[in-house]
Every structure is written in structure tokens, then in C-alpha cells.
């Protein structure tokens, strides 16, 4: 069971990093589209 726990910890860390990258990429993409929408109005 000890090896299984180590594998679970590694998997959780990898999924957490992936989630953070997806969220930051989504926020960056959303910010860029908002800036693009503002440009024609100005």
C-alpha cells in the first residue's frame, strides 16, 4: 500500500499542476479577448 500512496500523491500533484495551468490559460485567454473587444470601441 505504501507504493500505491506514493503514486496517488504524484498523480494528485500532476493533476493540480494541470488544473492551475488550465485556469491561468483560461484567464489569460479571457483577458485577451476582452482587450480585443475594447479596441474597436475606442
N, C-alpha and C positions, 0 to 999 in steps of 0.2 A: 504493500500500500504506500510505502514511502516514495517509491519511484513514481507512482501514479500522482501523488500530491505534488511532486516537483513538476511533472508535466502539466498539471492543471494550473499551477502558478504561472508557468511560462505562457500557456495559452491565454490566460486572463490578461497578462501584461501585453501580449501581442494584440489582443482584441481591443484593449484600452487605447493603445497607441493608434491603431487603425481608426477607432472612433474619433479620437482627437483630431487626426488628420482630416477625416471626412467633414467634421464640424467646422474646422478652421477653413477648409477649402470652400465649403458652402457659404460661410460668412463672407469670405473674400469675393466669391463669385457674385453674391447678392449685392455687395457694396459696389462692385464694378458696374453691374447693370443699373444700379441706382444712379451712379455718376453719369453713365451714358444717357440715361433718360433726362437728366437735368440739363445736359449740354444743348439740345435743340431749343429748350425753353428760353435760354439766356440770350 
